[in-house]
């Protein structure tokens, strides 16, 4: 499906130059990518309904409270501060 002629053509269109070894490697890589995409395209989700595994809450880690930094310490290295918040340049 994907051959070195097509790779050369795409390289010319992209204004990329390859050595012969790089051309062979790129052709192999592109062939692998197309094979993977063909598998993805052939997947039919409608045939089989998939359900997410239920989560058992006893297997989750427990929440642990820990002290946070104070706002004064967090903003101590900021260049611009207003109303206890960082001031950043407006980006449009």
Secondary structure, DSSP 8 states (H G I E B T S, - for coil): ---HHHHHHHHHHHT----HHHHHHHHHHHHHHHHHHHHHHH--TTTS--------GGGS----------HHHHGGG-S-EETTEE------
